[in-house]
Amino acid sequence: MSSVFKDAIANYLAPIKDLLADPGVSEIMINGPHEIFVERKGLVIKVQHKFSDEEALQAAMRAIAQSVGRIIDSNNPQLDARLPDGSRIAVVLPPMAKAGTSVAIRKFSEEKLGLKDLINFGSVSADGARFLDCMMFLGKNTLVSGGTGSGKTTMLNILGSRIPKTQRLLVIEDSSELQIKAEHVVSFEARMGSEERGIKPVSIRDLMRSALRMRPDRIIVGEVRGEEALDLLQAMGTGHDGSMGTVHANGPAEACTRLETLCLMGETKIPPDAIREMVGSALSLIVQCNRYSDGGRRTSSISEVLGVDTDGRYIVKDIFRWVQRGKDPDTGKFIGEMVPCGYVPTFFEEIVVNKLPFPKSKFMPPEWAIPLIKKAA
């Protein structure tokens, strides 16, 4: 992006300049020019910042759109783009947005997090992190599931950075957001079309087809939200072991159903039962990320997908699960930890054969957690 665009955007966004620079702010939400909220430590609070008027706010959004080769106007009232620092921005213009132009800015973190950071944050246990590290080495097809703002992208970044250096990664996103630290990464970004400017759209599915021809070892789709789900599943099942993606879902079984639904969104003529079988056989792991009411983002479960049963229901077994033991009366923060659930994954022999430091005893839950695990099951 040219310095001209950067300077213009910085000038237009001057009313929220300090919020963009504040490392304690993870998201900025603008509900019209005179109402702005921010997220701090997982909690949403209102701030006093304002834009002068609706015209000034829309001018800022047009500058951002222009900087990434997109258009936002009355004929194109929605925008998904990124700021010069990599932060993700979503915009909806009036009259769809009743209170005025609505904007959500998910800030880009310059700090590159790792599994040790997740352990320190209490998002995952040391054993859970070590297990995920082993899974990246073994090349298990993994789906990161969760709601908006639950930490899916952060988790995918971290997992992608644990892939062996000798492998070539193809990363495909609608709007570039992933910052995977690996030696051999090729990143693709989708493009919106514009009839007025003679620009043809390039979808994630288009990029998936190109990626499969470029000798990838693994393919990573930043967010699976359309018929490209079918292409990802086919890649997972045809020699690209260890491929990954994220999906919006509230639980592991629901994530499988969500992926199945996305596969059926296009013009595919594959029967639903066959799609279900494909999901059940292609996926190995689901890492579920949740944002809790105390503002904490935690890995709520790590589960193995075992296919479908005779009734067509997905068989998903929790390997690790976060359990709550109480609540701090002073801070309101939940007290709990991730514990093993007593289930030994079917691929444990691969861990043994590859001499990975993860003994079977690591899958056994502590005595205190057994009743809590049974209660949550």
DRENKOL-108812 format. One record per residue (C-alpha): residue in one letter; x, y, z. Coordinates in steps of 0.001 Angstrom, whole numbers, padded with zeros to 6 digits, always signed. Example, Ala and Ser with C-alpha at 12.3 -4.5 7.8 and 13.67 -1.06 7.14 Angstrom:
<rs>
A+012300-004500+007800
S+013670-001060+007140
</rs>
This chain:
<rs>
M+000000+000000+000000
S+001403+003413-000988
S+002332+006024+001600
V-000291+008326+000060
F-003070+005900+000978
K-001599+005320+004448
D-001435+009043+005158
A-004971+009603+003839
I-006420+006779+005946
A-004561+007971+009050
N-005984+011481+008497
Y-009560+010242+008021
L-009341+007991+011088
A-007865+010707+013305
P-010908+010673+015677
I-009998+007119+016747
K-006234+007372+016309
D-005453+006732+019988
L-007819+003728+020069
L-006042+002189+017080
A-002698+002744+018828
D-003858+001423+022224
P-002599-002181+022646
G-005269-002777+025278
V-008057-002309+022709
S-008718-005461+020685
E-011763-004259+018724
I-013395-000940+017820
M-017131-000797+017045
I-018620+002318+015442
N-022423+002630+015415
G-022807+005809+013444
P-020514+008847+013816
H-021415+009660+017423
E-021426+006270+019155
I-018240+004211+019539
F-017538+001135+021674
V-014295-000775+022258
E-013392-004194+023564
R-010870-004380+026405
K-009909-007706+027984
G-012900-009328+026321
L-015445-006824+027671
V-017225-004140+025605
I-017341-000554+026926
K-018493+002781+025454
V-015963+005565+024835
Q-016353+009311+024258
H-014707+009389+020828
K-016784+010694+017905
F-016564+011517+014219
S-017740+015008+013283
D-020605+013729+011142
E-021814+010907+008890
E-020088+012395+005852
A-016683+012320+007558
L-017179+008703+008621
Q-018196+007605+005116
A-015253+009468+003600
A-012928+007432+005813
M-014545+004200+004672
R-014258+005165+000992
A-010544+005866+001444
I-010026+002467+003043
A-011947+000720+000267
Q-009974+002529-002424
S-006666+001566-000781
V-007401-002157-001273
G-009000-001827-004697
R-012596-002153-003525
I-015676+000044-003691
I-018159+001117-001057
D-021099+003288-002134
S-024887+003159-002401
N-024632+000322-004934
N-022003-001535-002885
P-022999-000797+000728
Q-020838-003467+002389
L-017078-003716+002750
D-014667-006315+004126
A-011103-005059+003967
R-007964-004466+005981
L-006159-001404+007280
P-002475-000643+006533
D-001421-002363+009786
G-003321-005543+008882
S-006366-004936+011101
R-009614-006305+009669
I-012500-003913+009019
A-016155-004606+008167
V-018513-001806+007109
V-022245-001459+006377
L-023655+001825+005032
P-027118+003364+005544
P-029964+002766+004915
M-029098-000872+005794
A-027375+000451+008925
K-030190+002398+010580
A-028090+004403+013059
G-025544+005494+010481
T-022478+003812+008997
S-021615+000779+011137
V-017990-000312+011406
A-016171-003098+013241
I-012375-003041+013349
R-010668-006210+014593
K-007216-004948+015460
F-004102-006657+014214
S-001713-007725+016941
E+001938-007072+016135
E+002903-009494+018889
K+003298-012988+017452
L+001811-015408+019963
G+002818-019040+020450
L+001567-022066+022342
K+003482-020915+025441
D+001495-017668+025401
L-001804-019590+025294
I-000611-021608+028293
N+000303-018417+030175
F-003102-016882+029330
G-004847-019983+030695
S-006398-020660+027296
V-004922-024144+027040
S-003057-026480+029390
A+000587-027441+028927
D-000436-030999+028024
G-003138-029741+025641
A-000604-027505+023912
R+001919-030327+023655
F-000747-032588+022180
L-001630-029983+019527
D+002062-029664+018714
C+002209-033425+018145
M-000864-033249+015904
M+000742-030605+013700
F+003813-032815+013344
L+001681-035845+012445
G-000343-033842+009915
K-003840-034304+011299
N-006577-032493+009384
T-007824-029868+011820
L-010845-027596+011985
V-010748-024645+014393
S-014285-023872+015489
G-015803-021045+017503
G-017946-017940+017549
T-017037-014404+016517
G-014111-013064+018522
S-013403-016406+020201
G-009762-016574+019092
K-010047-018839+016027
T-007626-016817+013915
T-005084-016625+016733
M-005279-020388+017206
L-004908-021038+013474
N-001887-018721+013360
I-000244-020606+016191
L-001018-024070+014842
G+000180-023105+011367
S+003443-021896+012847
R+004045-025348+014371
I+003982-027145+011010
P+007363-028718+010075
K+009627-026286+008196
T+010136-028665+005277
Q+006497-028346+004190
R+004959-025856+001736
L+001812-024090+002973
L-000829-022491+000748
V-002894-019981+002755
I-006186-018770+001257
E-008297-015975+002746
D-011099-013635+001808
S-009172-010765+003390
S-005562-011377+004467
E-005395-011716+008228
L-003314-014772+009067
Q+000322-014181+010008
I+001722-017696+010026
K+005389-017927+010958
A+006716-020654+008707
E+009582-021017+006265
H+007603-021750+003100
V+004253-019941+002969
V+002330-018784-000113
S-000639-016509+000636
F-003634-015915-001645
E-006387-013320-001151
A-009805-013305-002828
R-010915-010311-004884
M-014312-008696-005253
G-015490-007939-008767
S-016639-004623-010199
E-018613-004413-013434
E-018055-000654-013548
R-014274-001092-013532
G-014233-004326-015547
I-012762-006333-012659
K-013683-009998-012464
P-014185-011499-009003
V-011770-014155-007751
S-013390-016317-005092
I-011820-018506-002425
R-013004-021487-004449
D-011168-020161-007517
L-008020-019836-005435
M-008498-023341-004034
R-008360-024737-007572
S-005148-022806-008249
A-003628-023863-004933
L-004149-027553-005684
R-002036-027134-008837
M+000857-025476-006988
R+002248-028474-005120
P+000997-027678-001617
D+001825-029974+001281
R-000949-028407+003307
I-003744-025959+002517
I-005070-023511+005095
V-008353-021659+004524
G-008620-018711+006903
E-012401-018911+007203
V-014602-021514+005544
R-017976-019931+004896
G-019109-021110+001461
E-018978-023910-001037
E-015158-023934-000865
A-015750-026234+002121
L-016138-029090-000360
D-012787-028292-002002
L-011057-028213+001388
L-012517-031592+002336
Q-011412-033073-000972
A-007909-031679-000436
M-007833-033194+003059
G-008781-036575+001644
T-006433-036608-001336
G-002908-036341-000006
H-002828-032937+001670
D-002797-034238+005233
G-002598-031582+007907
S-004763-029062+006063
M-006766-026685+008237
G-009518-024096+008314
T-011836-022240+010674
V-015613-022326+010865
H-018267-020560+012930
A-019874-023067+015307
N-020613-023397+019018
G-019338-026948+019471
P-017393-029770+017769
A-020416-031736+016507
E-022060-028520+015328
A-018838-027644+013480
C-019138-030878+011479
T-022763-030084+010650
R-021817-026530+009677
L-019136-027813+007297
E-021625-030246+005799
T-024141-027447+005247
L-021522-025268+003551
C-020646-028106+001170
L-024280-028288+000103
M-024610-024543-000532
G-023287-024732-004084
E-024544-026622-007086
T-022960-029881-006020
K-024823-033017-006989
I-023213-035111-004280
P-025892-036643-002000
P-026028-035270+001572
D-025211-038699+003018
A-022027-038834+000943
I-021050-035323+002090
R-021606-036378+005699
E-019375-039410+005223
M-016750-037183+003617
V-016766-034768+006564
G-016547-037648+009040
S-013617-039296+007277
A-011632-036194+006211
L-011533-034436+009585
S-009335-035717+012387
L-009442-032967+015008
I-011681-030096+016038
V-010227-027400+018259
Q-013115-025500+019832
C-012483-021885+020902
N-015003-020013+023040
R-015297-016546+024510
Y-016733-016798+028018
S-018921-014297+029838
D-015995-013198+032042
G-014269-011921+028886
G-011792-014801+028703
R-011014-016605+025456
R-010262-020256+026027
T-009821-023478+024112
S-012898-025226+025463
S-012164-028620+023898
I-009884-030630+021628
S-011828-033478+020027
E-011356-036349+017609
V-013835-036932+014767
L-014587-040646+014322
G-017001-040520+011404
V-020780-040991+011528
D-022943-043599+013244
T-025701-045707+011707
D-028182-042876+012285
G-026027-040389+010386
R-024876-038509+013480
Y-021286-037372+013839
I-019200-039280+016356
V-016985-036807+018209
K-014927-037677+021284
D-013391-035038+023554
I-009699-035629+024235
F-009235-032497+026351
R-011818-030142+027803
W-011742-026928+029813
V-013728-027286+033059
Q-014725-024526+035436
R-014039-025048+039139
G-015297-021735+040464
K-015237-017950+040120
D-012935-015350+041623
P-015154-013096+043802
D-012854-010094+043379
T-012190-010115+039619
G-015220-012074+038396
K-012890-014301+036375
F-013713-017980+036033
I-011403-020448+037763
G-010757-023625+035834
E-008351-025545+033647
M-008110-027827+030663
V-007993-031498+031610
P-007810-034780+029680
C-011118-036629+029408
G-009855-040214+029701
Y-010207-040883+025983
V-007166-042188+024095
P-007348-041129+020413
T-007406-043846+017763
F-004145-042594+016283
F-002168-042949+019531
E-000017-045608+017877
E+001255-042912+015477
I+002461-040926+018483
V+004337-043996+019728
V+005821-044928+016335
N+007098-041384+015785
K+008559-041356+019302
L+006750-038170+020248
P+006962-037249+023952
F+003324-037835+024842
P+002675-040996+026931
K-000751-042586+027284
S-000909-041438+030913
K-001374-037864+029658
F-004911-038783+028545
M-006019-039785+032057
P-008006-037117+033966
P-007172-036109+037557
E-009518-037499+040193
W-011083-034138+041006
A-012066-033553+037376
I-013856-036867+036735
P-017275-035797+038138
L-017050-032445+036337
I-016265-034177+033026
K-019178-036579+033461
K-021490-033690+034336
A-020519-031769+031196
A-020820-034806+028916
</rs>
